[in-house]
Amino acid sequence: IKIIGEGTDQFAQGYFVYDSKKAGSVTVSHLRFGRRPIRSTYLVQRPNFVACHHESFLNRFEMLDQAVPGATLLLHSSSPPDQVWATFPVEVQRQLIEKRMKLYVIDAYKVGKEEGMGVRINTIMQTCFFAISGVLPREEAVAKIKEAIRKTYGSKGPAIIAKNFAAVDRTLANLFEVSLPTEVSGQRCRPA
């Protein structure tokens, strides 16, 4: 939101819903932006982009029930792109098919570990968002992400900046669009 709101001529708004627990808790980010002023304050009710930073959340939460037809799901998953469909509960498969959604998958932990960032994946997922969404041209988005990294981590030294830059560069090679089947094939439902 900062990159879009401060680095473009678009208007932006973000609301964040935090769980009361800190470790292992869920944060839901409601991000709105566009060319027209945002004159009201409310949570996003009909998202056209959903990012899931923990694949287990698809088993625990209704993440796609309010997504608009044609929306995009960006999923961090350790499953290879050609096997990720089988990991989804029936409800998720059905929603993806019925809403004709787009599905993108990245193993963000793998990218983070390869670049010495451990399990810190926010920069990786942010890069995916910009690559998929088309909000900004890809090269411009990458430049703005790197500028934000310099501002955020400048005081931590050049090694931290270099790790984040390398993660941004590696992200695009590890982001995959998954073609959806035409039928639900799962056997497992989301736990009650």
Buried (B, 14 or more C-beta within 10 A) or exposed (E): BEBBBEBBEBBBBBBEEEEEEEEEEEEBEBBBBEEEEEEEEEEBEEBEBBBBBBBEBBBEBEBBEEBEEEBBBBBBBEBEBEEBBEBBBBBBBBBBBEBEBBBBBBBBBBBBEEBEBEEBBEBBBBBBBBBBBEBBEEEEBBEBBBEBBEEBBEEEEEEBBBBBBBBBBBBBEBBBEBEBEEEBEBEEEBEE
